[in-house]
Amino acid sequence: MELHDLGIGARVAHPTLGTGVVYDLDPRTVHIFFKDHGEQPVSRGFEGLKVVAPGVEVEPEPLDMDHVREALREVLEEMQMPQRPVEMARRYEGGMLEIKPKDAALKSKEVPLEDFFHKITMIRDRFRVLEQKINAHTGLGEQDKLELQQYITRCYGSLTTFNILFEEKEDQFVGQRGEG
């Protein structure tokens, strides 16, 4: 018997666990509370489960734009996406990055600056996510967090060479500043 027509609150009989009440459902599993065995998941394809009394039919909550917006906000915060687009300096739009080997007999490589800029900003965004994960990590001590943060700051410092590509100064990399 496929258990696809069950509702929350349905009473069911299991051959070894006895009588129970359905308290949750998902596409593959029926979650049942048994008096003597507690909460137990049972596959919807399990043939030994018999329905004793039907449960209530629960309609799914309607999807509205407020819930969609809130879910999207949570996802964006989790991913630490920039709140506004990061723009490449206009003077470099349409430009090419050419990587030439010392040996003129070897072929050079050209990369559109927009592609290169995108990769640089992705590195920056991933460093930001890494910083937040380090700060939130419960298994790291404060000294470990501080050391990892300092290492990331030095990595930002290594990337300051590419600041000329950013249109806005606030989007640029900032490394370790000298002692004032």
Buried (B, 14 or more C-beta within 10 A) or exposed (E): EEBEEBEBBBBBEBEEBEBBBBBEBEEEBBBBEBEEEEEBEBEBEBEEBEBEEEBEEEEEEEEEEEEEEEEEEEEEEEEBEEEEEBBBBEEBEEBEBEEEEEEEEEEEEEEEBBEBBEEBBEBBBEBBEBBEEBEEEEEBEEEEBEEBBEEBBEBBBEBEEBBEBBBEEEBBBEEEEEEE
